[in-house]
Amino acid sequence: METPNDRRGPRRYREFMDRFPGLAESWDTIHRAGESGPLDGRTQRLVKLAVSMGAQRESAVRAGVRKAIAEGIPRDSVEQLVPLAAGTLGMPGAVACYSWICEAYEREASA
């Protein structure tokens, strides 16, 4: 997995990381801490995406889908997160996450 400090991602994110290098360094430390453990990269990506869904962070869900696509995670694995989270999120939250996931796939297909 890449570290956030690789300067990938949306322009504003890269600008933010360049403007605040101390935060970028701290973010890298947090990122590395999350990677150390028995979970493989695919599982880590799906967990992070599920957490983004639970927090209702639209941009994080969309970014997580883009990263999942780049890592070759099948769409059905990503979409399975919706019914897994639905009981906690409720119907409106689950539908919102499903919508963000679909739109991210549509955007990637048209790119």
C-alpha positions as CSV (number, residue, x, y, z in Angstrom):
1,M,0.0,0.0,0.0
2,E,1.1,3.5,-0.6
3,T,1.7,6.0,2.1
4,P,-0.3,9.3,2.1
5,N,2.9,11.2,1.8
6,D,3.5,9.7,-1.7
7,R,1.6,12.9,-2.8
8,R,-1.1,10.9,-4.6
9,G,-4.7,11.9,-4.5
10,P,-6.7,15.0,-5.2
11,R,-4.9,18.3,-5.8
12,R,-6.1,19.9,-2.6
13,Y,-4.9,16.9,-0.6
14,R,-1.5,17.1,-2.1
15,E,-1.4,20.9,-1.5
16,F,-2.5,20.3,2.1
17,M,0.3,17.8,2.7
18,D,2.9,20.1,1.1
19,R,1.6,23.1,3.2
20,F,1.7,21.2,6.5
21,P,4.7,18.8,6.3
22,G,4.5,18.1,10.1
23,L,0.9,16.8,9.7
24,A,2.0,14.8,6.6
25,E,4.8,13.2,8.6
26,S,2.4,12.3,11.4
27,W,-0.1,11.0,9.0
28,D,2.6,8.7,7.5
29,T,3.3,7.4,11.0
30,I,-0.4,6.6,11.6
31,H,-0.6,4.9,8.2
32,R,2.4,2.7,8.9
33,A,1.0,1.7,12.3
34,G,-2.2,0.6,10.7
35,E,-0.3,-1.6,8.2
36,S,1.7,-3.5,10.8
37,G,-0.2,-6.6,11.7
38,P,-1.5,-9.8,10.3
39,L,-4.1,-8.4,7.9
40,D,-3.1,-8.6,4.2
41,G,-3.4,-5.5,2.0
42,R,-6.7,-6.5,0.4
43,T,-8.3,-7.0,3.9
44,Q,-6.8,-3.7,5.1
45,R,-8.3,-1.9,2.1
46,L,-11.8,-3.4,2.7
47,V,-11.7,-2.6,6.4
48,K,-10.7,1.0,5.7
49,L,-13.5,1.3,3.1
50,A,-16.0,-0.1,5.6
51,V,-14.8,2.4,8.2
52,S,-15.3,5.2,5.7
53,M,-18.8,4.0,5.0
54,G,-19.6,3.8,8.7
55,A,-18.3,7.3,9.2
56,Q,-20.4,8.4,6.2
57,R,-17.3,10.1,4.7
58,E,-18.3,10.4,1.0
59,S,-14.9,11.4,-0.3
60,A,-13.2,8.7,1.7
61,V,-15.6,6.1,0.3
62,R,-15.0,7.2,-3.2
63,A,-11.2,7.3,-2.7
64,G,-11.4,3.8,-1.1
65,V,-13.2,2.5,-4.2
66,R,-10.6,4.0,-6.5
67,K,-7.9,2.4,-4.5
68,A,-9.7,-1.0,-4.4
69,I,-10.0,-0.9,-8.2
70,A,-6.3,-0.1,-8.5
71,E,-5.5,-3.0,-6.2
72,G,-7.7,-5.4,-8.3
73,I,-10.3,-6.0,-5.6
74,P,-13.4,-7.3,-7.3
75,R,-16.5,-5.1,-7.4
76,D,-18.6,-7.7,-5.7
77,S,-16.3,-7.7,-2.7
78,V,-16.6,-3.9,-2.4
79,E,-20.4,-4.0,-2.8
80,Q,-20.7,-6.8,-0.2
81,L,-19.7,-4.1,2.4
82,V,-23.1,-2.4,1.8
83,P,-25.3,-5.1,3.3
84,L,-22.7,-5.9,5.9
85,A,-22.9,-2.3,7.1
86,A,-26.6,-1.7,6.5
87,G,-27.8,-2.9,9.9
88,T,-25.6,-0.3,11.6
89,L,-25.9,2.5,9.0
90,G,-29.7,2.1,8.4
91,M,-31.3,2.3,5.0
92,P,-30.5,5.9,4.1
93,G,-26.8,5.5,5.0
94,A,-26.5,2.2,3.2
95,V,-28.2,3.6,0.0
96,A,-25.9,6.7,0.2
97,C,-22.8,4.4,0.4
98,Y,-24.1,2.2,-2.4
99,S,-24.6,5.4,-4.5
100,W,-21.0,6.6,-3.8
101,I,-19.6,3.2,-4.7
102,C,-21.6,3.0,-8.0
103,E,-20.6,6.5,-9.0
104,A,-16.9,5.8,-8.2
105,Y,-17.1,2.8,-10.5
106,E,-18.9,4.7,-13.2
107,R,-16.2,7.5,-13.0
108,E,-13.4,5.0,-13.3
109,A,-15.1,3.3,-16.2
110,S,-15.3,6.6,-18.1
111,A,-11.8,7.7,-17.3
